[in-house]
Amino acid sequence: MSTKVLVTGGTGFLGAYIIKELLVRGYSVRAIRRTNKLPFFIPPEVFEKVEWVACDILDVVVLDEAMKGANAVIHSAALVSFIKGERKKMYSVNVEGTANVINLALENNIPRLVHISSISALGRTASGDHINEEKKWMESKLNTHYAISKHKAEMEVWRGAGEGLKTVIVNPSTIIGYGDWHNGSSAIFKKIYHEFPWYTTGVNGFVDVEDVARATVSLMESNISEERFIINGDNWEFKKLFQTIADNFEKKAPSKEAGPFLSGVAGQLEKIKSWMTGRNPLLTKESIKIALSKSYWENDKIRKALPDFSFTPLEESIHKACKKYVEAINTMQLKL
């Protein structure tokens, strides 16, 4: 009998790639989705092998049923937002939803749980510090509400570990890859394709989505428990990231440096544009905090824990993603 893994957030960017990785390794997959629309960026034949459950992680009755018979849970469901109007919902999904997952995993005697968190749950720095898994959370103006919600979600996971649940926490940096460029970190590709003019000299960590999926499943398969792992491929300036994406799209790279003052101006321009288009802005007060901060994320711990694991060079990840985005545009899978 194959091992059955329940994946929450199965139609999300990372969740979809985790499902793909699990199926490649021969697992039986049950996944939670909130919508009937399946991600276009994963081949449809992959999702045909999945046992889908229509559920919201705030619905404890259906979530409880979804847990039945699972040998492991990968909790990937979360709301990523830097928009003030979505904060209440974000805290509800990220904190209350995670508490529900933990409580029901305990009640159903789930042997193993992997929680997808974020580097933001460790807190950022402004001075270019190198950060590893030993960093303690500190209250700071650099912390976004998303970061706070993920930190609080982790507290629920550690509580579950204290009550006997075998858990491991994954802290990916900003995830790069081929996805729905209208949402999440994939929106960076859309903005650069449309020749977004602004850049910052902030430094952040970036990682290939398929690398995060591979690391997540490998950690699920391991005997490691009550540990966290930063999953980060490279630390780059945003300027370098934008330039590399622009080069691969053969588009004009951002040429206007947005310091603290100009970032605020750019944010206001993005807000006006979002009102006109109905799309969420890339730059908000919260996302600007990230764009101006300088944090270098270390990955020694995951390399030691998974000695056969290696990260995809970011240049290669960007090239592969840009090629797929262009193909999707040309075949009308992706709207401009």
C-alpha positions as a Markdown table, in Angstrom:
| # | Residue | x | y | z |
|---|---|---|---|---|
| 1 | Met | 0.0 | 0.0 | 0.0 |
| 2 | Ser | 1.4 | 3.4 | -1.0 |
| 3 | Thr | 1.9 | 6.2 | 1.5 |
| 4 | Lys | -0.8 | 8.8 | 1.3 |
| 5 | Val | 0.2 | 12.4 | 1.7 |
| 6 | Leu | -2.3 | 15.2 | 2.3 |
| 7 | Val | -1.2 | 18.5 | 0.8 |
| 8 | Thr | -3.0 | 21.7 | 1.9 |
| 9 | Gly | -2.9 | 24.6 | -0.6 |
| 10 | Gly | -2.7 | 22.1 | -3.5 |
| 11 | Thr | -3.6 | 24.6 | -6.2 |
| 12 | Gly | -1.1 | 27.2 | -4.9 |
| 13 | Phe | 2.2 | 28.0 | -6.6 |
| 14 | Leu | 4.4 | 25.8 | -4.4 |
| 15 | Gly | 1.7 | 23.4 | -3.4 |
| 16 | Ala | 1.2 | 22.4 | -7.1 |
| 17 | Tyr | 4.9 | 21.7 | -7.5 |
| 18 | Ile | 5.0 | 19.7 | -4.3 |
| 19 | Ile | 2.2 | 17.5 | -5.6 |
| 20 | Lys | 4.1 | 16.9 | -8.8 |
| 21 | Glu | 7.2 | 15.9 | -6.8 |
| 22 | Leu | 5.3 | 13.6 | -4.6 |
| 23 | Leu | 3.7 | 11.8 | -7.6 |
| 24 | Val | 7.1 | 11.5 | -9.3 |
| 25 | Arg | 8.3 | 9.7 | -6.1 |
| 26 | Gly | 5.4 | 7.3 | -6.1 |
| 27 | Tyr | 3.2 | 8.7 | -3.4 |
| 28 | Ser | -0.6 | 8.7 | -3.3 |
| 29 | Val | -1.7 | 12.3 | -3.0 |
| 30 | Arg | -4.8 | 13.8 | -1.5 |
| 31 | Ala | -4.9 | 17.6 | -1.9 |
| 32 | Ile | -7.1 | 20.4 | -0.6 |
| 33 | Arg | -8.3 | 23.0 | -3.0 |
| 34 | Arg | -10.6 | 26.0 | -2.6 |
| 35 | Thr | -11.4 | 26.4 | -6.3 |
| 36 | Asn | -12.3 | 24.1 | -9.2 |
| 37 | Lys | -9.7 | 25.9 | -11.3 |
| 38 | Leu | -6.5 | 23.9 | -11.5 |
| 39 | Pro | -3.1 | 25.6 | -12.1 |
| 40 | Phe | -2.3 | 25.7 | -15.9 |
| 41 | Phe | 1.5 | 25.7 | -15.2 |
| 42 | Ile | 1.4 | 22.0 | -14.2 |
| 43 | Pro | 0.5 | 19.4 | -16.9 |
| 44 | Pro | -3.2 | 18.3 | -16.4 |
| 45 | Glu | -2.3 | 14.6 | -16.4 |
| 46 | Val | -0.5 | 15.2 | -13.1 |
| 47 | Phe | -3.6 | 16.5 | -11.4 |
| 48 | Glu | -5.7 | 13.6 | -12.8 |
| 49 | Lys | -3.8 | 11.3 | -10.3 |
| 50 | Val | -4.7 | 13.5 | -7.3 |
| 51 | Glu | -7.6 | 12.8 | -4.9 |
| 52 | Trp | -9.0 | 16.3 | -4.6 |
| 53 | Val | -11.0 | 17.6 | -1.6 |
| 54 | Ala | -12.9 | 20.9 | -1.9 |
| 55 | Cys | -12.1 | 22.5 | 1.5 |
| 56 | Asp | -11.0 | 25.6 | 3.3 |
| 57 | Ile | -8.5 | 25.0 | 6.1 |
| 58 | Leu | -10.9 | 27.2 | 8.3 |
| 59 | Asp | -13.6 | 24.5 | 7.8 |
| 60 | Val | -12.6 | 22.0 | 10.5 |
| 61 | Val | -15.3 | 19.5 | 9.6 |
| 62 | Val | -14.2 | 18.9 | 6.1 |
| 63 | Leu | -10.5 | 19.3 | 7.0 |
| 64 | Asp | -10.9 | 16.5 | 9.6 |
| 65 | Glu | -12.3 | 14.2 | 6.9 |
| 66 | Ala | -9.5 | 15.0 | 4.6 |
| 67 | Met | -7.0 | 14.0 | 7.3 |
| 68 | Lys | -8.5 | 10.5 | 7.6 |
| 69 | Gly | -6.1 | 7.8 | 6.3 |
| 70 | Ala | -3.2 | 10.2 | 5.6 |
| 71 | Asn | 0.3 | 9.1 | 6.5 |
| 72 | Ala | 1.7 | 12.5 | 6.4 |
| 73 | Val | 0.6 | 16.1 | 5.9 |
| 74 | Ile | 2.4 | 18.9 | 4.0 |
| 75 | His | 0.8 | 22.2 | 5.1 |
| 76 | Ser | 1.4 | 24.6 | 2.2 |
| 77 | Ala | -1.9 | 26.6 | 2.4 |
| 78 | Ala | -1.3 | 30.3 | 3.2 |
| 79 | Leu | -2.2 | 33.7 | 2.1 |
| 80 | Val | 0.6 | 35.9 | 1.0 |
| 81 | Ser | -0.4 | 39.6 | 0.9 |
| 82 | Phe | 1.2 | 43.0 | 1.5 |
| 83 | Ile | -2.1 | 44.8 | 1.0 |
| 84 | Lys | -3.8 | 46.4 | 4.1 |
| 85 | Gly | -7.3 | 45.4 | 3.1 |
| 86 | Glu | -6.4 | 41.7 | 3.1 |
| 87 | Arg | -4.6 | 41.6 | 6.5 |
| 88 | Lys | -7.6 | 40.3 | 8.6 |
| 89 | Lys | -8.1 | 37.4 | 6.1 |
| 90 | Met | -4.4 | 36.7 | 6.0 |
| 91 | Tyr | -4.1 | 36.4 | 9.8 |
| 92 | Ser | -7.1 | 34.1 | 9.8 |
| 93 | Val | -5.8 | 31.8 | 7.1 |
| 94 | Asn | -2.2 | 31.8 | 8.2 |
| 95 | Val | -2.6 | 31.6 | 12.0 |
| 96 | Glu | -6.1 | 30.1 | 12.7 |
| 97 | Gly | -5.9 | 27.8 | 9.6 |
| 98 | Thr | -2.5 | 26.5 | 10.8 |
| 99 | Ala | -3.9 | 25.9 | 14.3 |
| 100 | Asn | -6.7 | 23.9 | 12.7 |
| 101 | Val | -4.2 | 21.8 | 10.7 |
| 102 | Ile | -2.1 | 21.1 | 13.8 |
| 103 | Asn | -5.0 | 20.3 | 16.1 |
| 104 | Leu | -6.6 | 17.9 | 13.6 |
| 105 | Ala | -3.2 | 16.2 | 12.8 |
| 106 | Leu | -2.9 | 15.5 | 16.5 |
| 107 | Glu | -6.4 | 14.2 | 16.8 |
| 108 | Asn | -5.9 | 11.9 | 13.8 |
| 109 | Asn | -2.5 | 10.7 | 14.9 |
| 110 | Ile | -0.8 | 11.9 | 11.8 |
| 111 | Pro | 2.8 | 10.5 | 11.9 |
| 112 | Arg | 4.5 | 13.3 | 10.1 |
| 113 | Leu | 3.8 | 17.0 | 9.3 |
| 114 | Val | 5.9 | 19.4 | 7.2 |
| 115 | His | 4.9 | 23.1 | 7.6 |
| 116 | Ile | 5.8 | 25.5 | 4.8 |
| 117 | Ser | 6.7 | 28.7 | 6.4 |
| 118 | Ser | 8.9 | 31.6 | 5.1 |
| 119 | Ile | 12.2 | 33.2 | 5.7 |
| 120 | Ser | 10.1 | 36.2 | 6.8 |
| 121 | Ala | 9.1 | 34.3 | 9.9 |
| 122 | Leu | 12.7 | 34.7 | 11.1 |
| 123 | Gly | 12.7 | 38.5 | 10.6 |
| 124 | Arg | 14.7 | 40.7 | 8.3 |
| 125 | Thr | 17.7 | 43.0 | 8.7 |
| 126 | Ala | 18.5 | 46.4 | 7.3 |
| 127 | Ser | 22.3 | 46.2 | 7.6 |
| 128 | Gly | 23.1 | 43.2 | 5.5 |
| 129 | Asp | 23.4 | 40.6 | 8.2 |
| 130 | His | 23.8 | 36.9 | 7.4 |
| 131 | Ile | 20.9 | 34.9 | 8.8 |
| 132 | Asn | 20.7 | 31.3 | 9.7 |
| 133 | Glu | 18.1 | 29.1 | 11.5 |
| 134 | Glu | 19.4 | 30.2 | 14.9 |
| 135 | Lys | 18.0 | 33.7 | 14.4 |
| 136 | Lys | 15.4 | 34.7 | 17.0 |
| 137 | Trp | 12.3 | 36.6 | 16.1 |
| 138 | Met | 12.5 | 40.2 | 17.2 |
| 139 | Glu | 9.8 | 42.9 | 16.9 |
| 140 | Ser | 10.9 | 45.3 | 14.1 |
| 141 | Lys | 9.5 | 47.9 | 11.7 |
| 142 | Leu | 11.1 | 45.8 | 9.0 |
| 143 | Asn | 8.6 | 42.9 | 9.7 |
| 144 | Thr | 5.6 | 42.9 | 7.4 |
| 145 | His | 2.2 | 41.7 | 8.6 |
| 146 | Tyr | 2.7 | 38.7 | 6.4 |
| 147 | Ala | 5.9 | 38.0 | 8.4 |
| 148 | Ile | 4.1 | 38.4 | 11.7 |
| 149 | Ser | 1.4 | 36.0 | 10.5 |
| 150 | Lys | 3.9 | 33.3 | 9.5 |
| 151 | His | 5.8 | 33.7 | 12.8 |
| 152 | Lys | 2.5 | 33.2 | 14.7 |
| 153 | Ala | 1.7 | 30.2 | 12.5 |
| 154 | Glu | 5.1 | 28.7 | 13.5 |
| 155 | Met | 4.2 | 29.1 | 17.1 |
| 156 | Glu | 1.2 | 26.8 | 16.5 |
| 157 | Val | 3.5 | 24.3 | 14.8 |
| 158 | Trp | 6.0 | 24.3 | 17.7 |
| 159 | Arg | 3.0 | 23.9 | 20.1 |
| 160 | Gly | 2.0 | 20.8 | 18.1 |
| 161 | Ala | 5.6 | 19.5 | 18.4 |
| 162 | Gly | 5.4 | 20.0 | 22.1 |
| 163 | Glu | 2.2 | 17.9 | 22.2 |
| 164 | Gly | 3.9 | 15.0 | 20.3 |
| 165 | Leu | 3.5 | 15.8 | 16.6 |
| 166 | Lys | 6.6 | 15.0 | 14.6 |
| 167 | Thr | 7.1 | 18.2 | 12.6 |
| 168 | Val | 9.7 | 20.0 | 10.5 |
| 169 | Ile | 9.5 | 23.6 | 9.3 |
| 170 | Val | 10.6 | 24.7 | 5.9 |
| 171 | Asn | 11.5 | 28.4 | 5.5 |
| 172 | Pro | 11.9 | 29.2 | 1.7 |
| 173 | Ser | 13.2 | 32.5 | 0.5 |
| 174 | Thr | 11.3 | 34.3 | -2.3 |
| 175 | Ile | 10.3 | 31.5 | -4.7 |
| 176 | Ile | 11.1 | 31.9 | -8.4 |
| 177 | Gly | 9.7 | 29.9 | -11.2 |
| 178 | Tyr | 7.0 | 29.3 | -13.8 |
| 179 | Gly | 3.6 | 30.0 | -12.3 |
| 180 | Asp | 0.6 | 32.3 | -12.5 |
| 181 | Trp | 2.2 | 35.6 | -13.0 |
| 182 | His | -0.9 | 37.4 | -11.8 |
| 183 | Asn | -0.3 | 36.3 | -8.3 |
| 184 | Gly | 2.4 | 36.0 | -5.6 |
| 185 | Ser | 6.2 | 36.1 | -6.3 |
| 186 | Ser | 5.6 | 35.2 | -10.0 |
| 187 | Ala | 4.2 | 38.7 | -10.5 |
| 188 | Ile | 7.8 | 39.9 | -10.6 |
| 189 | Phe | 8.1 | 38.3 | -14.1 |
| 190 | Lys | 5.0 | 40.0 | -15.3 |
| 191 | Lys | 6.1 | 43.4 | -14.1 |
| 192 | Ile | 9.5 | 43.0 | -15.8 |
| 193 | Tyr | 7.9 | 41.7 | -19.0 |
| 194 | His | 5.9 | 44.9 | -19.1 |
| 195 | Glu | 9.1 | 46.9 | -18.4 |
| 196 | Phe | 8.5 | 48.0 | -14.9 |
| 197 | Pro | 10.8 | 51.1 | -14.4 |
| 198 | Trp | 11.8 | 50.9 | -10.8 |
| 199 | Tyr | 14.6 | 48.9 | -9.0 |
| 200 | Thr | 16.1 | 48.9 | -5.5 |
| 201 | Thr | 19.5 | 47.9 | -4.2 |
| 202 | Gly | 18.0 | 45.8 | -1.4 |
| 203 | Val | 19.3 | 42.3 | -1.1 |
| 204 | Asn | 17.1 | 39.2 | -0.7 |
| 205 | Gly | 17.2 | 35.4 | -1.0 |
| 206 | Phe | 15.7 | 33.6 | -4.0 |
| 207 | Val | 15.1 | 30.0 | -4.7 |
| 208 | Asp | 13.7 | 27.8 | -7.5 |
| 209 | Val | 10.2 | 26.5 | -6.9 |
| 210 | Glu | 11.2 | 23.0 | -7.9 |
| 211 | Asp | 14.1 | 23.0 | -5.4 |
| 212 | Val | 11.7 | 23.9 | -2.6 |
| 213 | Ala | 9.4 | 21.1 | -3.6 |
| 214 | Arg | 12.3 | 18.6 | -3.7 |
| 215 | Ala | 13.6 | 19.7 | -0.3 |
| 216 | Thr | 10.2 | 19.6 | 1.2 |
| 217 | Val | 9.5 | 16.0 | 0.1 |
| 218 | Ser | 13.0 | 14.9 | 1.1 |
| 219 | Leu | 12.6 | 16.4 | 4.6 |
| 220 | Met | 9.2 | 14.6 | 4.9 |
| 221 | Glu | 11.0 | 11.3 | 4.0 |
| 222 | Ser | 13.7 | 11.9 | 6.6 |
| 223 | Asn | 13.6 | 11.2 | 10.4 |
| 224 | Ile | 14.4 | 14.8 | 11.2 |
| 225 | Ser | 11.9 | 16.3 | 13.7 |
| 226 | Glu | 11.5 | 19.6 | 15.6 |
| 227 | Glu | 13.9 | 21.4 | 13.3 |
| 228 | Arg | 13.6 | 24.3 | 10.8 |
| 229 | Phe | 15.5 | 24.7 | 7.5 |
| 230 | Ile | 16.1 | 27.8 | 5.4 |
| 231 | Ile | 15.7 | 26.9 | 1.7 |
| 232 | Asn | 17.6 | 29.5 | -0.2 |
| 233 | Gly | 19.5 | 29.2 | -3.5 |
| 234 | Asp | 21.1 | 32.6 | -4.0 |
| 235 | Asn | 21.2 | 36.1 | -2.4 |
| 236 | Trp | 20.9 | 38.8 | -5.0 |
| 237 | Glu | 20.2 | 42.5 | -5.2 |
| 238 | Phe | 16.8 | 43.1 | -6.6 |
| 239 | Lys | 18.4 | 45.2 | -9.3 |
| 240 | Lys | 20.4 | 42.1 | -10.5 |
| 241 | Leu | 17.2 | 39.9 | -10.4 |
| 242 | Phe | 15.2 | 42.4 | -12.5 |
| 243 | Gln | 18.1 | 42.9 | -14.9 |
| 244 | Thr | 18.5 | 39.1 | -15.4 |
| 245 | Ile | 14.7 | 38.6 | -16.0 |
| 246 | Ala | 14.6 | 41.5 | -18.4 |
| 247 | Asp | 17.6 | 40.1 | -20.4 |
| 248 | Asn | 15.9 | 36.8 | -20.7 |
| 249 | Phe | 12.7 | 38.4 | -21.9 |
| 250 | Glu | 14.7 | 40.8 | -24.2 |
| 251 | Lys | 12.9 | 43.7 | -22.5 |
| 252 | Lys | 14.2 | 47.0 | -21.2 |
| 253 | Ala | 15.4 | 46.6 | -17.6 |
| 254 | Pro | 14.3 | 48.9 | -14.8 |
| 255 | Ser | 16.4 | 52.1 | -14.9 |
| 256 | Lys | 15.0 | 54.2 | -12.0 |
| 257 | Glu | 16.6 | 53.6 | -8.6 |
| 258 | Ala | 13.9 | 53.8 | -5.9 |
| 259 | Gly | 15.4 | 54.9 | -2.6 |
| 260 | Pro | 13.1 | 55.3 | 0.4 |
| 261 | Phe | 11.5 | 58.5 | -0.9 |
| 262 | Leu | 11.1 | 57.4 | -4.5 |
| 263 | Ser | 9.9 | 54.0 | -3.4 |
| 264 | Gly | 7.0 | 55.7 | -1.7 |
| 265 | Val | 6.3 | 57.7 | -4.9 |
| 266 | Ala | 6.5 | 54.4 | -7.0 |
| 267 | Gly | 4.2 | 52.8 | -4.5 |
| 268 | Gln | 1.6 | 55.6 | -4.9 |
| 269 | Leu | 1.8 | 55.2 | -8.7 |
| 270 | Glu | 1.3 | 51.5 | -8.3 |
| 271 | Lys | -1.7 | 52.1 | -6.1 |
| 272 | Ile | -3.3 | 54.4 | -8.7 |
| 273 | Lys | -2.6 | 51.8 | -11.4 |
| 274 | Ser | -4.2 | 49.1 | -9.3 |
| 275 | Trp | -7.4 | 51.1 | -8.9 |
| 276 | Met | -7.6 | 51.5 | -12.7 |
| 277 | Thr | -6.8 | 47.9 | -13.6 |
| 278 | Gly | -8.2 | 46.0 | -10.6 |
| 279 | Arg | -4.9 | 44.2 | -10.1 |
| 280 | Asn | -3.0 | 44.2 | -6.9 |
| 281 | Pro | 0.0 | 46.5 | -6.9 |
| 282 | Leu | 3.6 | 45.1 | -6.8 |
| 283 | Leu | 4.8 | 47.9 | -4.6 |
| 284 | Thr | 3.1 | 48.7 | -1.4 |
| 285 | Lys | 4.4 | 50.1 | 1.9 |
| 286 | Glu | 4.9 | 46.5 | 3.1 |
| 287 | Ser | 6.6 | 45.2 | -0.1 |
| 288 | Ile | 8.8 | 48.3 | -0.1 |
| 289 | Lys | 10.2 | 47.3 | 3.3 |
| 290 | Ile | 11.4 | 44.0 | 1.8 |
| 291 | Ala | 12.7 | 45.7 | -1.4 |
| 292 | Leu | 14.9 | 48.1 | 0.6 |
| 293 | Ser | 16.2 | 45.7 | 3.3 |
| 294 | Lys | 19.4 | 43.8 | 3.0 |
| 295 | Ser | 19.4 | 40.2 | 4.3 |
| 296 | Tyr | 21.7 | 37.3 | 3.3 |
| 297 | Trp | 20.2 | 33.9 | 4.0 |
| 298 | Glu | 22.4 | 30.9 | 4.7 |
| 299 | Asn | 21.7 | 27.4 | 3.5 |
| 300 | Asp | 24.4 | 25.3 | 5.2 |
| 301 | Lys | 21.9 | 23.4 | 7.4 |
| 302 | Ile | 19.8 | 22.0 | 4.6 |
| 303 | Arg | 23.0 | 21.1 | 2.6 |
| 304 | Lys | 24.3 | 19.1 | 5.6 |
| 305 | Ala | 20.9 | 17.5 | 6.3 |
| 306 | Leu | 20.4 | 16.5 | 2.6 |
| 307 | Pro | 24.0 | 15.9 | 1.3 |
| 308 | Asp | 22.7 | 14.7 | -2.1 |
| 309 | Phe | 20.6 | 17.9 | -2.6 |
| 310 | Ser | 21.8 | 20.7 | -4.7 |
| 311 | Phe | 20.3 | 24.1 | -5.6 |
| 312 | Thr | 19.6 | 25.2 | -9.2 |
| 313 | Pro | 21.6 | 28.3 | -10.1 |
| 314 | Leu | 19.3 | 31.3 | -10.1 |
| 315 | Glu | 20.3 | 32.3 | -13.7 |
| 316 | Glu | 19.2 | 28.8 | -14.9 |
| 317 | Ser | 15.9 | 29.1 | -12.9 |
| 318 | Ile | 15.2 | 32.5 | -14.5 |
| 319 | His | 16.1 | 31.4 | -18.0 |
| 320 | Lys | 13.8 | 28.3 | -17.7 |
| 321 | Ala | 10.9 | 30.3 | -16.3 |
| 322 | Cys | 11.1 | 33.1 | -18.8 |
| 323 | Lys | 11.1 | 30.6 | -21.7 |
| 324 | Lys | 8.0 | 28.9 | -20.3 |
| 325 | Tyr | 6.3 | 32.3 | -19.7 |
| 326 | Val | 6.9 | 33.3 | -23.4 |
| 327 | Glu | 5.6 | 29.9 | -24.6 |
| 328 | Ala | 2.4 | 30.4 | -22.4 |
| 329 | Ile | 1.9 | 33.9 | -23.8 |
| 330 | Asn | 2.3 | 32.6 | -27.4 |
| 331 | Thr | -0.2 | 29.7 | -26.8 |
| 332 | Met | -2.7 | 32.0 | -25.1 |
| 333 | Gln | -2.4 | 30.1 | -21.8 |
| 334 | Leu | -1.3 | 33.2 | -20.1 |
| 335 | Lys | -3.0 | 36.6 | -20.4 |
| 336 | Leu | -0.8 | 39.8 | -20.6 |
